[in-house]
Amino acid sequence: MSLVYTLFVVVSAVTILLFLVLKLKINAFLSLLTVGIYVGIITGMPLDEVIESIKSGMGGTLGFVAVVVGLGSIFGALLESSGGAFALAHHLLKKFGDRKASWAMMIVGFIIAIPVFFDVGFILMVPILYALSRDTKKPLLFYSIPLLAGLAVTHSFIPPTPGPVAVADITRAPLGWVILFGFIVGIPTAIVAGPVFGKYISAKISVINPIEPSSHISENTRKSFSAPSFNLIITLISIPLLLIVLGTITDLFIKNQILSNNLIARIILFTGHPFTALIIATFLATYLLGIRFGKSRQEILELSTRALGPAGIIILITGAGGVLKQVLIDSGIGEIMAHAVAQSPISPILLAWILAAVVRITQGSATVAMITAAGIIAPVLELIQVNEMQRALVVLSIAAGATILSHVNDSGFWLVGKYLNMNEKQTLQSWTVMETIIAFSGLILCLLLNLVVR
């Protein structure tokens, strides 16, 4: 199979995927499966081998992603229902004061989005944005953009949010390195796209603060007073992250013979596995945010069940992305692409970012963009020399590329515009530019880090 034909297969596969999703409005799960079958057939794979690739690709991916995303969703639902997000926001706003409240909102968004989905975190914080703008007489965007930047960066860069978990699994990048580098890349990115850009754009765009019913504000305020403490929320969110990072570092030390593989090291590796770390955190949250706050066992069961609904969609789409990756490997396309990339001056990090950005701009969904880019780049990473840290940077570059240029084909565009009372032009000038700043800042920082970890 020639390189030209390989490029044709890849380009045509992406084109068909976009056609199915955009034009025919077919679900991304079914579309990705269809494209996987198309790639297998057009590359000459026997039909029975195409089916085997689908089974192994789906099963191999879901074995990890389903557990992590499922546990993360339950954990996030417990945090949301307990009022923990409001407790976090009120504590930080009190500490930072009105003058630096925009920085407090960025930090709130950054922390909340670790266990809670982006749209849920934003909707939870909207009443606080309205109240802040009214009380301080500052523009609504002055506080909204920092919050949105914190939410968007963490949602894309830091596990256990579904996007980076899925991409890390498909590309075989250790979650510990993804978390560690996610903070290193994410914090400066959130600062530039949040408080810095927010201060600039809020002076350029005049947005009328929607009139929020006083009963709604008082209800949320009352909820925040009975919410768990700031220290408890931070501790619960930190536990799984620290366990996973500690496990990753311990594994690295064992491989480099800095530590011996004794009983203590094996216990750290066990508790630092994402499965174990999230199970521990979820049980702690069940008691500390559920039972201790008066929730019945039945209420906790119903809450957990509801949380798994949105997670199921993401899990299936991720599995279909694993199918595409496996077909690319089994068909031999991955090997041809790997040789081409190895001889090319283009970094795999840049290539991954471009793939994600193209799909994102065209069809709107960041999740589909991330899964598609990961499925295409994963076979390349298997055959060129990249270490675990570089794989993690590829994950973050995909996440950054999938954030770029949110516009009218992205549900987040309309969600933000509606709640902040902006028209389409204003949303493009603020939200879309903020997302694009995140995309380019993330790419630049990933490329710089790659010079260090080689």
N, C-alpha and C positions, 0 to 999 in steps of 0.2 A: 504494500500500500504506500503510495507516494505521499510526500508532505502536502502537495497541492490538494490531493483528494482528501487527506485528513482535515485540512483547513475547511474544505467544502462541507465535510460531514459536520464539523463543529458549528460552522456558521449556519448551515441549514437547520441543524437541530435547535439552535437558539431562536432562529426565525420562526420555526414551526411552533415552538413553545409560546412565543409572544403572540402568534396568530391565534392559537387556541385560547389563550387567556384573555387577550384584548378583544379580538374580533368575534370569536364564537362564545366568549364568556363561560368557558369550561373551567371547572374547579382546578386549582393548581395541582392538587394531588393526582387527579386523573391525567392532566396534561403532562406532568413530569413522567408518569408511567408510560404514556403513549410515546413520548420522545425517546425514552430509554429503549422501547421495543423498535422504534424506527432506526435508531443508531445500530442496534444489533443486526437488523435485517440488511440495512444498506451496506454494512461492512462485511457481509457474507457469513455471519455466524449461523451455524445450524439452529433451527428453531427450538429444538429441545434445550440447547445450551443457553439460548436467550431466556427461556423460562427459568433455568437454574440460576442464571445471573440475577434475575428479578428476586428469586427466593433468597439467595445469599445476601444480596445487597440490602433488601428490606430487613431481613432478620438480623444481620450483623449490625445495622444502624440502630434499629429499635431496641435491641438488647441493652444499650446504654442510654440512649436519649429518652426513651419512655420513662425510665426510672427517675432520671435527674429532673426532667421537666415536670413530671407528675408530682414529685415531692416538693419541688420548688413552688409549684402552683398552690399546693395546700398550705405551705408555710406562708406564702404571700397573702392568701385569703385570711388566715388567722391574724396577721398583722393589720390588714385593712379593717377587718370587722371589729377589732379591739379598740380602734381609734388611735393606734400607735403613730400613724402618719401625722395626725394633728398634734400629738404630744411632742413629736420631734420638731415640728415646725415652730410651735409656740416657745419651746425651750431655746432654740437657736435664735429666733427673733428677739427674745428677751436678752440674750447674751450679746448679740451684735448691735442691737439698738436700731433706731430708724435710719441713721446715716449709712449704715452698712447692711441694711436689710436685704439689698439685692444679692450680696454675697451669701447671706444666710439662706435665701431661697435657692441659690445654686447648690449649696451643700444639701439642703433638704431634698431637692430633686435627685441629686447624685446618690444619696443613701436610700431613699424610698424605692427607686427603680431597681435596686438589687433584688428584692423579693417580690415586687409588685409590677404588673404590666404597665407600660407607658401610659396608655389612655386612662387606666384606673387611677394611677398616681396623679395625673393632671387634673382629672375631674374632682378628686378629693381635695386638691389644693386651691381650686378656683375661688371658693368663698374667701379664703385668706388673701388671695391676690386682690379681690375687690375691696376688702376691708383695708388692706394696706394702702392701696391707692387713694381711697377716700380719706383716711386718717392723716396721711402725710402730704396730700395734695400733689403727689408726684404722678407722672403718666403711668398708665396701667402696664405698658410694655417695659417700663423700667424694672419691674419686678417679674413680669411674665417671662421675658426672654431668658433671664438667668435660671429660672425654674425649669423651663423647657430644655435649655441646654444641659442642665444636670440630668434630667430625666432621659433625654435622647442619648447622651454619651454613655451612661451606665447601661441603658437598655441594649445598646449595640455592642459595648466593649467588655462588660464584666459578667461572667457566669455567677449564679445559675440562671440568668435570664435565657430564654430559649434560643435566641439567635446564635450567640457565641458558643453555647453548648452544642448545638447541632453542627456548626461549622467545625468546631474542635474535634468532634467525633468523626466526621467525614474525612478530615485531613489528618487524623491521628495525632493531634497536638495535645499535650498534657494540660488539663484544666488549671493546674497550679501556676504554670507559666503564663497562661492566658489571663488569669486573675491578676498576677503580679504586674505584667506588662500593661494590662488593661488600666490599672491605676496610674502607672507611670505615663502612659499616653493620654489617658482620659482626663486627669486633673488639669494639666495645662490647656488641653483642648476645651474643656468646659469653661475655664476662666476666659479664654479669648472669645468663644462663641456666646458666653453668658454675660457676666457683668460688664466686660469691655464693650462688646458689640451692643448689648442692651442699653447702655448709657448713651451710645451714639444714636441708635435708631429711634429710641424713645423721644429724642429731641427733634426728629425729622417727621415722625408720623403722629398725628393727633387721633387718639382713639377715645371715644366716649365710654366711660365706665358704666357698664349695664347696671340698672337699678336692681339690686338684690333684695328680695323681701326680707324684712327684719326677722320674721319668724324662722326663716332658714338659717340666718346667721346665728341667731340665739341657740338654735338647736345644735349646730355644729360646735359652737362655743361650749355649750353644756357638755357635749360629748367629749370635748378635749379635756375638760376638767376631771372626768372620771376615767381618763385614758391611762395606760401604763406609763411608767416613768421613762424619761429619756435614757437613763443608764441601762434599763432593762432592754429597751428596743435596740440600742447600739450593741449590747452584749449578744443578743439573739442573732442579729444580722452578722456579727463578726465571727461567731463560733464556726459555722461551716466554712467560711472563707479562710480563716486562720488554719483550721485543720487540713484543708486541701493543700494550701501553700506549704505547710509544714511537712506534709507527706511527700510533696514533690521535691522539696529541698533535701529531705532525708534520702529519697531514692537517688538523687543526683550524687550525694555524698557516698552512698554505698557503691554506686557504679564506679566512682573515682577512687574507691578504697580509702576514703577519709574516715568512714564509719564502718564498723563490722556489722554483718547481717545477724545481729543477736535478737533475743526475744523482745527487748524494748524497741528496737528499730522496727521489727515486724508489727508490733502493736501500733506504733506511730503510722506505719504504712497502711494498716488496716483501717484505723480511725480516720486517716487522711484521704481514703478513697471517697470520691464524691457520693457514692451510695451511702456509706456509713455516716459521713459527715452530715448529710442532709437528713438522714433518718434521726440522728441524735437531735439536730436542730428542730425538726418537725415535732418530735415528742416533747421537747422542752417548751416549744411554742404552744402545743396543745394544752399543756398544763398551765403555764404561766400566763398565756393570753386568752385561754379558753376557760378551763375549769375554775381557775382561781378568780376569774372575773364573772363567775356566776353562770356561765353557759352550761347547759345540760349536755349529756353525751349525745342525745339525739340532735341537738342543734349543731354540735361539732361535726357529726356525721353528715348532716345535710349540707353544711358549709363546705366540707371537703369534697363532697360529691359534685356540687355546683362548680367548684374550682377546677375540676378535671375536664369540664366541658370544653372551654377554649383551648386547654392544653392538648386535647385529643386531636384537634385540627392541625396544630403545629407539629405534633408527633408524626402524623401521617404524611404531611408534606415533607418533613425531614426524611422519613423512610423512603419516599419516592426519590428524593435527592440521592440517597444512598444507592438506589437502583441505577440511576444514571451514572454514578461514579463506577459501579461494578461493571456495567456494560462497557464503559470506556476502557476499563482495564482488561476485561476478558476479550474484547475485540482487537486489542493491540494498538488502539489509537493512543492510549496513554503513553506507551513507550515511544512512539513516533514524536508525539508532542514534547516529551521529556528531552529527547535528543535535540530537537529544534530549540527548546528553551536553553539547554545547556550551551549551545553554540551561539546563542543570541546575547547581545548586550543588555537586553531587557531583564530586569530583576523579576523573579517570581512574585515578589511582593507587589511590584508595580503592575504586573500582568493580572494578578488576582484582583487588584483594586479596579483596574479598567473593566474587567469582565463584570464585576458586581455593579459598577457605575452604569454601564450600558444597559443592563437588564433593569436596574432601578429606574433610570430616567424613562425608559420605554414603557414599562408596565406598572410602575408605582409601588408595588409591594416590596418592602425591604427584606421580608422573610424569603420570598421567592428569589430575589436577587442574590441573597447570601447563599441559599441552598444550591442554586444553579452554578454560581461561581465556584463554590466548594466542590461540587461534583465534577466540574471540568478540570480544576487545578489539582485535585487530590492525586490522580494517577501520575501527574508530573512530579509531585513531591516524593512519590514512592521510588522514583528512578534517578533523581538527581541528589546530590549530596547536600542535605539540609539537616541541621541538628534540631533538637526539640524546641529550643528557644526560637529558632527561625520559623519553625512551623507555627508557633504561637503568634509571631509577628504577621505571618500570612493570614491567620484568622482575623487579627485586628485590622489588617488592610482591607480584607473583604468586608468587614463590618463598616469600616469607614466609607468604602466605595458605595455600599448599599444605603448609605445615609444621604447621599448627594441629591440636591435639586428636587426636594419634595414639591410636587405641584398638583394640578387638578386631578391627576389620576391616583392620588394617594389619599386614603381616608383620613390620615393625620392632618393633612392640609385643611380639610373642611372642619374637622373637630376643633382645631386651634382657632380658625377664623370665626367659627360660630360662637365659641365661648368668650372670645376676646372682642367680639363685636366689630370685626374687621371685614372690609370687602375683599374681593379677590386680589386687587392690586396691592393693597396694604399687607395682605398675608404673604404675597410673593416677596415684597420688599423686606419683610421681617422674618417670618418663619422659614421661608425657602432659602434666604441668604444665610440664616443661622445654620441650617442643616448643611449647606454647602461649605461653610467655614469649618464645621466639624469634619466633613469628608476630607478636605485638603490638609487641615491641621493633623488629622490622624495619619494620613499617608506620609507626610513629611517626618513626623516623629517616628513612625515605623521604619522608614528608610534610614534615619539617623541611628536608631537603636540597632539596626542590622549591622552597621559598621562596627559596633561594639561587641556583639555576640558571635561574630563569625569565628 
